[in-house]
C-alpha cells in the first residue's frame, strides 16, 4: 500500500521526507528535534483528565495521570506504567504528554509516565533499571495508584523497555496484567537482518542511520554482540509466561519486522497477542493521530484492545 496521503503531506511539511544531512546531528540537536516534532503535532488544548501530578518514585521523575471520576476502593481502575520513546536518547515527559493523557482518558486508568535516564550520559542499563524500579514500586504500592491491575506500555524505545520490564517481572515471579508495545525496537544485536531496516532506511521519520546512532549511544558500555535480553527482548532465552500483549507496527517503519518478530516469538510461546501492522503508516504514528485519520484509527484500535486486556484478565 502507498504511504497514507495525510502522513505524506505531513512529512513534507515537517521536512522529514528527505535523506538525512551528511553531518550527523549532535545529541542536543536530536533532543531539540524530538521536542519540535512533538510541538508541531500539538493541536488544540490538552486532553482533559482528572489530575496530573509531577513527582519522583525511587528518585526517578514521573508524571502521574489520574482519570476523571476515579472511584475509590480496592481494584478500582488499572494502572499503566508508561515509558516514552526516543531511541533511549531523546524524549521526555512533555514530548509524550498527549499520549499519556489519551491513555488515561480512554482506558480510565492511572498512568505513571517515567522520565528514565537517557544515553549517552547514562547508557544501558541505567534507564532500564529506572523503569524496573518505578514499576516495582508502583506494584508494591498499587493501592496508592489505580488499585487494580498493573500493566506496562511504551512506544519505540519505550516499547523495548516495556518488553524488558515484562521479562524482568516474569523472571521474578511478579506477573503483569498486560503489555502494550507500539512500534517497538526489540533487537539491538549486530546480527539483526530485518528486511524493513533496509526497505525503509530513509524518508519515514525514523532512519536506519538514526537507529544505529541511538544503539551506539545506548550500548556504549557493552558490546553489541552481548546485547541480549533485556536490551534486546527478542533475544530472550524464553518468552513463555509473559503477559498478554498488544503490539502495533507500521508498514513504513525500519523497526517493523523486529516488532512483528517479537509478536511471533510471544505467539510461539503461547502468549496471547493482538498483532498488527498498519498499512500506510510510519514510525511514531501515535503522535500523528490528530493529523491523520489512518493514524487515529490505528491508535484507537490499539488502545481499545489494550483496555480489553486490562479488564478481562484476573486481577
N, C-alpha and C positions, 0 to 999 in steps of 0.2 A: 504493500500500500504506500501511497505517497505521503509525504510529511503533511500533517494537519495544516490546512491553509492559514488558520488563525495563528498557529505557532510559527509557521514560516514567516509570516508578516512581522510577528513579534521579534524573532531572531534578527531579522533585517533591521528593525527599528533600533534594537539594542546593539547592533554591530557584532553579533555573535555567529553570523553565518559565513565568516571568512576565516582563512587559516590564521593560526597564531603568529604574532610577530617573531622575527628571528631571534631577538633578545628576550630570554625568558623573564617574566615578571619577578620582582622581589616578593618576599613574604608579606611585607606591608602592602604592596600593590595588590596581591591576591586577596588579602583580607578586606581591603577597601572595595575591590570589585565585587566581592560577595555581599557586602553591605549595600552597595549601589544597586546591585541586581535585585535584592530584596525590596529596597525602597522604590525602585522603578515599577515594581509589580503591585505595590500597595494601592488599593482603590477604595475610597470611602473610609468611613470610621472603622475602628477595630470591632471585631465580633464581640458582642457583649456576653460576659459570663458573670457568675455570682461574685467572685472576688479574685484578685490577682495579688500575690504577695512575693516579694523577693526575700530570700532567706539563705541560710547556709545549713547544709547537712554534712556531718563529719568533716567540716571545714571547706566543703565544695559549694560554690554558689549555685543556687537553684531558684527557679521561679515556680510557684505553686498556683495552679488554676483550680478554682472550685466552681462547680456548676450552680446555676440559679436554683433556688428552692431545694438545696441539698438536704435530704432528710437526715434525721439523727437516728442513732441506733446501730446495732451490730449488723454487718452485711448490707449497709445502706446502698453504696454505689461502688463500682470498681475504681481501682487506682492504676494509672498508666504512668510508668517512668519513661520519659522520652529523651532520646539522645539525638542531637542535631547533626545534620550533615555538614560537609565542608572539607572532605579529604583529610580529616584529622588535623588540619592546619588552620582552616578558616571557619567562620560561622560562630554564632553566639546566641544568647537568649533573645536578643532583639531580632535577629535575622529570621528566626523560626517562631516568633511570637504568634503570627497569624495561624500557622499550622496547629500550634498547641491550643490556641483559643478555639479553633474549629473542633478539634478532638474533644475538648472539654464540653463544648455545647452539644455536638452531635451524639456523643457517647453518654452524656450526662454522667461524666466520670471526673474524678480528681486527676489532674495531670501534673506530674512533677518533672519539669524540664531541667536538665543537668548541664551546667557550664563546666564540663570536664577540661582538664589541662590539655593544651594544644602543642603539637610539634611545630617547629623543630626545637623550641625551648624545652619541651617536655616530651621526648619520644616514648614510644611503646616501652613498657606497659603503663606509664603514668596515667594517661587518660582512661584506659580500660580499668585500671584499679579504682579510679574515681567513680566510674559507672557502677562497678560491683559494690563499692562501699555505700553509695547512696541507695541503691536498690535493696541492699541488705538491711540498712537502717529503716527504710520505709516498710519492708516486710516485717521487721521486728516490732514496728510501732504502727501497724496498719489501722488501728482504731483512731489514730491521730489524723489519718488521711481519709480515704473513702470508706474504710471499714469492711469492704467486700473483697472481691478477687483482686489479685495483683498480676499485672502484665507489663511487658516491655515493648517499646516501639522505637523506630528510628528511620531516618531516610539517608540513603547513600552511605557515607562512612558511619553515620549513626545507626543504620541498619546492620552494618557489620558489628558494631559494638553491642547492639541489642541481641544479635545472634550469639555473640561471645558470652554475654551475661547469662543467657538462657543455658548455654553449655555449662558454665560455671555453677549455676544453681542446680542443674541436673546432677552434676558430679558431687555436689554437697548434699544431695537428697532433699533439696528445697524446691518443690515443683512450682512453676508459674502457671497461670491460667491460660495464657496465650502470648503470641509474639506477632507484631506487625512490622514487616520489613519492606520498605519502599525502595525500589531500585538499589538493593544493597550490593556493596563490594564484598565478596566472600573469599577471594583468593589473591593473596599478595605475594605468592611464590614467584620465583623466576622461571618456573616451568609451566606457567599458565599459557594455554594455547587457545583461548576462547575466540571464536571466529569474529564476534562482534567488536573485539578490540581493534581489529584491522578494518572491518567493514565500515565502522562509524568512528574512525580515529579523529576526524576533524569536522567542524561545521555544525555540531549539535550540542552546544553548551559545554559539555564535558569533553575533553580531548584526551587522546592516548598519552600525549606528552605531559599533560597536566596530571594524569593518573600516576605516571612514573615519577614526577616531581614529588607529589604527595607521598608516595610509597617510600621514596628515598629519605624524606624528612622523618616520616613516622618510624621507619625501621633503622634509623641511623646507628642504634646501639646493638642490633643483632643482624646477622647475615640473612639476606632474603631466602636463602636455601633453608634456613631454620624457621621460617615464618609459618609454622603450623598453627593449629588452634591454640589460643583463641584469636590470634591476629588474623588467621585465615580459617574461618569457621567451616568452609568446605572441606578442609583437610583434617578435620577431627577424626579420631580413630573410630568413633561410633556416633551415629545420630539417633540411636534408639532412646526412647524415654524423654524426648524433648516435647515442649508444649505445642499444641496446635498452632498453626501459622497461617497468616495471610501474607502472601508475597506478590508484589506488583512490580512488573518490569515494563520498560518502554521499548518499542520497536527500534527507534533510532538512538540507541544508547550503547556506548562501548562496554558498559558493565552488564548488558542484557543477559549474555549467555552464562556468566557466572552466577547471576541471581537465579536464573532458571535451573542451573545445575544444582544449586543449593536446595531449591524446591524439590527436585528429583531425588536428591540424597535423602531428604526427610521422608518423601513418599516411599522410597525403598526401605526405610526403617519403620514403616507402618505408622508414621506420624500423620495426623490429619492436616492437610494443606489445601488452602484455596490459592491456586497458582494462576497468575495472569501475565500475559504480555499484551500490552495495549497498542494496537496499530496506530501509526501516525504520530506517536508521542515521543518526547525526548526526555533525557535525564532531568530530574528536578521538577517533574510535572505537578507535584503537589503545590508548588509555588505558583503555577500558571493557571490555577482553576478559575480565577477571576477574569482571565483574558482568553480562555479557550473553552468552548463547550465540551470538546472531547476530553480535555484535562479535567474539567469539572465532573463529567460523568464517571471517569475513572476514579477520581478521588472519592466521590460519593459512594461508589460501589465498594471500594476497599474499606472505607470507614464503616459502612453498614455491615460488611462481613465480619470485621473485627469486633464490632459491637455484638453480633450474634454469638461469637465465640465467648465473649466475656460473660454473657448472661445465660448461656446454655450449658456450661460446664459446672461440675461440683465446685463449691467454694472452699 
